[in-house]
Amino acid sequence: MEYREIGKTGMKVSALSFGASSLGGVFRLVKEAEAIEAVHTAVGNGINFIDVSPYYGHLKAEIVLGKALKGIGKTKYYLSTKVGRYGRDGNNFWDYSAKRSVESVYESMERLHQDYIDLINVHDIEFADLDQICQETLPALVELRNKGIVKHIGITNLTLRHFKYVIDHVPSGTVEAVLSFCHYCLNDDSLSDYFSYFQKHDIGIINASPFSMGLLTERGVPEWHPAPKPLVAVCGKAVDYCKSKGKSIEQLAIKFAISNQAIATTLFSTANPKNVLKNIAWSEAALDLELLNEVQKILEPRFRDTWLNS
């Protein structure tokens, strides 16, 4: 397993990392024992960065992850969670106030059985007033960082331009990492437009959803996926092409995502231990450049198509 530093944080993390959203039953019903085994399998095989949020499964993901982490020494992993986006009784809500953000950090620490959080992120900043993020949310997290309650601070989003707005409007060093999803994968590499900007500001890059939330899988796109239908169609053609060649588009997607050294780590999510091992094996395989070239040709008509966050 290859390890890279997230910006200038000192956190050297596995190039492939574990996203814990699946532990909350976000994508399917999850057996708790199996989910806990998935976490143990990931860490036992060299993955040392785990990302979660109180929003995932409306607290369930943090609760299950907390149980899993009880059996793992803290030196084995770095832990990332979030503030700002929440859910209750099947409803989503957002609260980026300083008061709620601070409360949320302590609540997450309790659920996760942690004395501190390695990386705290402001979740999906596009749902907030960006000036509130700059003037209220982030300063509150900086206070927690000064106290050692959190070690590092990041922001997450789908819409890339919002990252730059926030970073440009807060003191240097406030934001240490960004977490972007669905913008560095086979069908969309628009995150790369911001690599030099983030590097200039010593900000680490975390990439999530190398399968573009299911577009790039043999299992097929989920019904709820917000992607425009023409993009869904060309991704389906790419999947079928790989299958016709006896190849896995998932392996190609994982290897493509982790091959760029500008990205510290790429998150995948599963609550199945066998799938953890499968993703690790894909990450360790050679990148099939010929297959990559053919798949990119298929995807080119809808390349960089995106959608609104929800």
Stockholm file with secondary structure:
# STOCKHOLM 1.0

chainA/1-310         MEYREIGKTGMKVSALSFGASSLGGVFRLVKEAEAIEAVHTAVGNGINFIDVSPYYGHLKAEIVLGKALKGIGKTKYYLSTKVGRYGRDGNNFWDYSAKRSVESVYESMERLHQDYIDLINVHDIEFADLDQICQETLPALVELRNKGIVKHIGITNLTLRHFKYVIDHVPSGTVEAVLSFCHYCLNDDSLSDYFSYFQKHDIGIINASPFSMGLLTERGVPEWHPAPKPLVAVCGKAVDYCKSKGKSIEQLAIKFAISNQAIATTLFSTANPKNVLKNIAWSEAALDLELLNEVQKILEPRFRDTWLNS
#=GR chainA/1-310 SS CCEEECTTSCCEEESEEEEGGGGGTSSSCCCHHHHHHHHHHHHHTTCCEEECCTTTTTTHHHHHHHHHHTTSCGGGCEEEEEESEEEETTEEEECCCHHHHHHHHHHHHHHHTCSSEEEEEECCGGGSCHHHIIIIIHHHHHHHHHHTSEEEEEEEESSTHHHHHHHHTSCTTSCCEEEEESSSBTTBCGGGGGHHHHHHTTCEEEEECTTGGGTTSTTCCCTTCCSCHHHHHHHHHHHHHHHHTTCCHHHHHHHHHHTCTTCSEEEEECSCHHHHHHHHHHHHSCCCHHHHHHHHHHHGGGTTCCCCCC
#=GC SS_cons         CCEEECTTSCCEEESEEEEGGGGGTSSSCCCHHHHHHHHHHHHHTTCCEEECCTTTTTTHHHHHHHHHHTTSCGGGCEEEEEESEEEETTEEEECCCHHHHHHHHHHHHHHHTCSSEEEEEECCGGGSCHHHIIIIIHHHHHHHHHHTSEEEEEEEESSTHHHHHHHHTSCTTSCCEEEEESSSBTTBCGGGGGHHHHHHTTCEEEEECTTGGGTTSTTCCCTTCCSCHHHHHHHHHHHHHHHHTTCCHHHHHHHHHHTCTTCSEEEEECSCHHHHHHHHHHHHSCCCHHHHHHHHHHHGGGTTCCCCCC
//
